[in-house]
Amino acid sequence: MLYEGSCHCGNVAFEVEGEFTEALDCNCSLCRRRGGLLAFVPREKLVLTTPEDNVSTYTFNRHVIRHHFCANCGIAPFGEAVGPNGAAMASINLRCIPAVDIGALTVKAYDGAAR
């Protein structure tokens, strides 16, 4: 299914293809503070529909995950990294997709702080 998502102000918007029934609730220092619920897709399933210049990026720790956010409203709709299999991946903040029923998701805890 194709979904549309964005930051709060719409300055960073995207389309993503996937079936979202599960979400990851990560407790690393960044995710714990921003409260996103994450789902992962191959990077080619995510298409930015606003100019790439609208996206700001933050990295920390080992600097392998590019956490993208909107510099205008501060919302972080997605991130990018390479998965364990070497493939480019996108982590989607499902809270940034209005059509996803957050209450219907199976939420799994991930202890990102233990890495």
Secondary structure as GFF3:
##gff-version 3
##sequence-region A 1 115
A	DSSP	beta_strand	2	6	.	.	.	ID=ss1
A	DSSP	beta_strand	13	17	.	.	.	ID=ss2
A	DSSP	beta_strand	22	26	.	.	.	ID=ss3
A	DSSP	alpha_helix	29	34	.	.	.	ID=ss4
A	DSSP	beta_strand	38	42	.	.	.	ID=ss5
A	DSSP	three_ten_helix	43	45	.	.	.	ID=ss6
A	DSSP	beta_strand	46	48	.	.	.	ID=ss7
A	DSSP	three_ten_helix	52	54	.	.	.	ID=ss8
A	DSSP	beta_strand	55	58	.	.	.	ID=ss9
A	DSSP	beta_strand	66	70	.	.	.	ID=ss10
A	DSSP	beta_strand	78	82	.	.	.	ID=ss11
A	DSSP	beta_strand	88	93	.	.	.	ID=ss12
A	DSSP	three_ten_helix	94	96	.	.	.	ID=ss13
A	DSSP	three_ten_helix	102	104	.	.	.	ID=ss14
A	DSSP	beta_strand	106	110	.	.	.	ID=ss15
A	DSSP	three_ten_helix	112	114	.	.	.	ID=ss16
###
